[in-house]
Amino acid sequence: MTTSLFTDLYELTMLEASLQSGVASRMSSFEVFTRSLPPGRRYGVVAGVGRVTEAIADFNFGSEEIEYLESSGRFTKETLKYLSNFRFTGDIWSYEEGDVYFPFSPIMRVDAPFGQAILLETVILSIMNFDSAVAGAGSRMVSVAGGRRLVEMGSRRTHEQAAVSAARAAYIVGFSATSNLRAGQQYAIPTTGTVAHAFMLAHDDEKSAFAAQIRAQGADTTVLVDTYNIEDAIRDAVSVAGTSLGAVRIDSGDPQSESRKARKLLDSLGATKTQIVISGDLDEYSIEQLAHSPIDGFGVGTRLVTGSGAPTANFVYKLVAIDKGLGRILEPVAKTSAAKETLGGRKFAWRVFDSDNKAVMDFLELTDSVATAGRPSILGTQKIRPLLKTVVRHGEPVLKTRLDDMRALHLDSLGELDDSAKEISAGNPALDTLLLDSNGNLVRAFAG
């Protein structure tokens, strides 16, 4: 399916005007970045890059799209012809999925003729903003879960297609499974699920419901024990499954109190290896409060797929350089409006480390070339890591990474940060983003 109409009208009206002015053919550079993290958060997580490259590969205008646009009466024949022949031919540099990011660093850079680059703004931002919001929230949940299993189960709380993307983003940051079958099919994410309260209510009593479930799913299944009385349900479940019962799930009440009572009862019944899973409106704060409770896993839905209070990463897509007809050299351009300033010029991002291999800052190197020229001399012999990689070259995707590799990168990038960055208490971004000013001094990358 084409992704070309997953866009805003003004991108096409800008294209038409720029075709008439001649600007559409000029080489340009756009950057995706955020001016700030959600209030109190110490880092963000990049997710959605692979989906962006797929969307760009499918970004074309077929006969149906052209007929629709023509019927609007808004566009000239020249514009419609341009669109009917559209194929992205530019280059895209990006952070890898799973890496952490900080304000003002370009997590993605699009180098292409202006007419091509301007059309991609909405589709790029819609993917990156949603996926990275879920990844940022999910990463915090994983950090405070202390190694306990987390399952994504938010499909009923978001758009059906967004649910698949949310499962993907959650898996990248360490969730172990999803309840969403399309995500399992499309991305090979492990899936899990057993029964709902409706199943329990449909049977004559809990014991017969447990018997039916265990007969179908095996004794290592997870039974739902809070339909009526949790303690009675646990006794019935163990009497049916035996002490090899896999897990019990509690979806209501006070999880701290109920998990302690459930653990004590299970142990007294000899089901010492039966795990306890908690679900029901959980977020990173409630998970942290349960750190010392006898809980083995969490099912997280609404708060995860809505970014746990930050439903967007607030990424913007801004022109930072363009050929103004002076020998095809891209000239820096920047906004100076209050509170919405931008940093002009194409940039390459590096992460800088101290002698203990802990990250100390992100450094932005202004560059006139498509790629970086090499190690910035101002950084001397400090250990550095390049943050941008080519993901699209001449319009073709070139970086293919498995989700498991993204999970590993996320763990590594978190490990580069001080432990305080992973706390969920409010704080400033864990790293400053710096660049050189006109006098050769390192300054924080805040315009104005």
N, C-alpha and C positions, 0 to 999 in steps of 0.2 A: 504494500500500500504506500502511495506517495505521501510524503510528509510536508509537501510544499505549502499547503494551506493551513498548517499548524503555525500560523503567523498572524501578525497584526497588519491591518490595512496600510498603515503609514509606511511600512517597509516598501510596499509596491508603489505608493505614491512618491516616495523619495527616489526610488529607482527611476520612475518615469521622468521626474524633474532632472535627475542627474544624467540620464541619457541625453536629454535636450541640452544641458549645460556642458556636456563633455566630461564631467567628473566621474561618471560610471566606469570608465576604462582606466582611471588612474590607480596605480598600486597603492594599497593602504594597509594599515595594521590596526587591528582592534584587540583589546584586552578584556578578559573577564576577571573581575576582582570584586572584593567587598570592602567597603569603607570601615566596617566594624563587625565584630562577632555579636551574636545574641547577648543581651545584657548578662554580665557575670561569668560568661564562659571563657575558658582559657585557650581553647583551640577549636578549629573546625576540621572536618574530614571531607576530602574530595571523593565524590562518587558520581557516576553517570557518564564518564568519558566514553566508555565503550558504546553506550546507547547513543551518544552524540554522533560518533563516527558512523553508526548504522543509519541514523536519521539523515545524515548528510548524503550518504550513498543513495538513499531513496528520495532525495529532494529533487523532484522534477515535475514538470507541468505537462500532463497528458491532455488529450482532447477534451475530456470532461472538465478539467480545471480551466483550460483556456476558454471553453464555451461559457463557463460560469463567469469568469472575469470579463469576457467580452459583453455578456448580457447586462453587466452593471453599467455599461456606458462610460466608465471612468477612464479607460486606458486607450492610448493610441495604437494603431497597427504596429508601429515600431516597437512599443513596449511588449505587446503580445507576441510578436515574432521573437524578441529577445528571450522571453520566458519559455516559449515553446522549444527553444534550442538550449535552454539552460542546463549547464553541467558545471558543478563546482570544480575549479582547477587549481585552487590555492593550496597553501600549506597551513597546518595547524600544529602548534606546539602545546603541550599540556602537562600538568602534574599527572602522575599516575594515580589511579584509583586506590584509595586506602591511605594515601599520604595525608598528613596534617597540613593545615594552611593557616595563615594569619593575615590581618588586614593589609590591604594595598599591594600584596604580592599578586602578580598576574598568574592565576591558576590555569589560564588558557590564553593563547594568542593566535589570532587568525590573520594570516598574511595573504591577501588576495585583492583583485581589482575591486574598487569600492562598490560597484553594482552587485557583485557576487556576495561580498562580505556583509553588506547591509541587509540582505535577505535572510541571513541566518540568525539574526539577533534573538528572535523570540523562541525559535525551536531549541537553540542552545541554552538560553536562560531557563526555559520551562523545565528542561531535563536536569540541568545542573543544580538549580535552586531546590527542586523537590528532593532529588536523590541525596544531595549533600546535607539537607536538613534532617532527613531520616538517619543518615550515617552519623551525623554529629550527635544526635540524641542517643542513638543506639550504642555508640562508643562509650558514652558516659555510663549507660546502664551496664554494659559489659565490665567496665572498670570497677564499679562498686559491687558487682555480683560475686567477685572474689573467686572466679573459676567455676561457679555453679552454672548449670545449663540454662540457656535462654532460648525460648522458642518465639518466633514472630507469628502472631495470630490476629493481625489487624485488618484482614480483608473486608470485614463487614463495616468498617469504619471509614472507608475511603472509596474513591472511584475504582471500578473493577480493574482497569488497566494500571492505575497508580498502585494498586495492591501488589501487583507483580513486581513493579519497580522497587517498592518498599521492601519486599522480601529480599530482593537482590542486594540492596544497599545494606540491610541489616546483616545479611550473611557476610558481606565484606568486612564488617567491623567486629565479627565474632559470634553472632547468633548461630546456634548449632543447627537449626531447622526452621521450617515454615509450615503453616497449615495449608498454604495455597498450592493447589495442584498445578496450575499453569506455571507458576514459578519453578516448581519441581521439574516439569517437562521442559521448559524453555532454557533453564539455567543449571539443571542437574543439582539443585539444592535439595538436601534431604528433607523429606516431608514427614509429618507426624499428625496423629489425630485419633480419637477413640469414640467417645459418645458425648451427647449434650444432655441437658436436663430433660428435654422432651422424650428421649429414649427411656429415661428412668420413670417418668410419669406415665408412659404408655403401657408399662407392665403392671401386673396386679400388685406387686410389692417389690421392694429393692432387691431382695434376695433372688427373685426370679430374673430380675433385670441383670444383676451381676452374673448369674449363671449363664444367661444367653450371651452376654458380652464375652465372658471368659471362654465359653465353648467356641465362639467364632474367632476370637483374637488371641487366645492363649492366656496362661496364667501370668505372663510377664507384661500384660497390658496395664494401662493406667485407668483406674476406676474413679468415677466422680462421686464423692461421698457427702456432699452438702445439700442434697435435695430436701431431706427432712431433718434427721438428727445425725450429726457427724459420727459420734461414738458408736451408735447402733449400726450405722452403715459400715464402719470399719470392721466391726465384729462379723457382720454378715459377709462382707467381701472376703475376709480371711477364712471364714468357715467354708466358703465355696472354692476359693483358689488355693488355699493352703498357705504356708509360710513363704512360698516362692512368689507371692503376689508382687508384680513389678512396681507399681506406684499407686498412691492415692492423690487425687487432685481436689483442692479446696478452693472454691471460687467466691466465697462470701465470708462475712464475719470479720473478726479481728485475726489477721493471719499470724501475728506473733503468738497470741494465746492459743489459737486453734492448732498451730503447727506443734507447739510444745505438748499439748494434750494428745495429739495424734501420735507423736513420736513415742510418748510414754506408753500409750495403749498398744501400739504396734509391737514394741519391744516386749511387753508383757504377754502378748499372744505368740511370741516366738518369731514374728515377722521382722527380724532385725535388719534385714537388707532391703525391705520395702521402702521405696523413696517417697518423699513428700513434695508435691508440686503445687505451687500457688499461682493463681491467676485472678484477674479482676481489677481493672483500672490502675495498673502499676506504672510507676515511672522511676527515674533514677533515685529520687528522694525516698520513696517508699521502699525500694529495694535496699538502699543503704541502711535504712532503719531496721531491716530484717537481717542484718549481717551476722548476728549472733544467734539467730533462730535456727532450729533444726530443719532447714529447708534445702532441698537438693536441686530444685529447678524452678523457673518462672516462665509463665506464659504472658507475653506482653502484646497489647493490641493498640488501643486508641492513642495513647500517649506517644507511642513509637511512630506510628504512621502519620501523626500530625506534628512531628518534630519536637514533642514534649515542650510545648509553649513557644516554639520558634519554627513555624511551618514553612519558612523560606530561609535560605542562606543569605538573602539580600545581595546576591551577585548582580553586578551591572555589566554592560557590554559597551565599551566606550572606544571611540576612535582616538588613537594616540599618535599616529603618524600617517602622512600621506604625501604622495608625489605631487608637487605643485608645479610640475613642468620644468624643473631645473635639473635636467640630466637624470631623471628617474631616481634621485636621492630622496628618501622619505624624510620629510620635514616634521619635527615634533609639533603636535598641536595639543592644547589642553583647555579645559573649562576653568574659569576662575570664579564662577558664581558661588555665593556663600553656602557653606555646608555641603556643596556638591562639586568641590574642586576635583580635578584629575591630574595625574602626573604624566606629562607629555613624554613622548619618545618610546621607541621599542625597547623592551627590557628583557634581560635573562635573569632568572632567579637562582641563587645559591643558598644552601644552608651551611652555616659556619659552626665549627665545633671547637671545644676546648681540649685540653690534653687528656681529659677523662672521657672523651667521646660523647660529651653532652652538648646539645645544641645551644648556642649562645645568641644567635641572631639569624635572620634571613637577609641576604644582601642582594640588591637589585643592581644589575650592571646594564647601563645604557649601551645599546649596540646599534650600529648602522647596518649590520649584516643580517641575513635571514636567521642564522644561528649565532651562537656566541663565538667570540674570537678566541676564547681560551680562559685560563685561570686569570682572574682580575689581579693585577699587580699589587693593589692596595692590601690584599688579604695575605700577602707574603707566603709563608709556609704553613699557615693554618690549614687544618683539615677541612675540606669543603665537599659538599655533595650537590651535583646539579639537580634542579627540581623539575626542569622542563624537558620533555622528550617529544620527538616528532611522532604524532599519531596519524596525521594525514599528509601525504606528499603528492603534489600535483593532482589533488583531488581523490587520491586512492588511500584507503586506510592501510597503515603499515605496522602498527603496534597491536599485536594480539596477545592478550594476557589472560590467563585462567583466573577464575574467581579465587581459587586457593592461593595463587600467587599474590593476589590483592590482599587477602587476609594476612598473609605473612608480612607483606610490606607494612600493613597497618600496625601490626605488633612491633615491628622494627622501628617505625617512625615514632610511635608512642614511647618506646624505650629510649629514644634520643632525648626526650624531654625530662625535666626535673619531675620528681614524684608529685610535687605540689600541683603540677599542671593537670593531673588526673583526678584531683579532688573536685567534688561538685559544689563546694562552697564558692561563692562569688569571688571573682578576682579579675585582674587585667589579663590581656593576652600573654601567654607564656613567653613568647618571643617578640621582640621588636623587629620591624622591617625597616632596613636602613638603605640609604644610597648616598652617593657623593653629591655635595652641592657644587656650585660653580667655583668655589675656592678649594675644592679637593678635600673637604671635610665630611666625615660620616655624619649624617643627620637622619632622624626618624622620618619615615616616608609618609608624613602627614602634610598635605598641601596647605599653604597658608600659615 
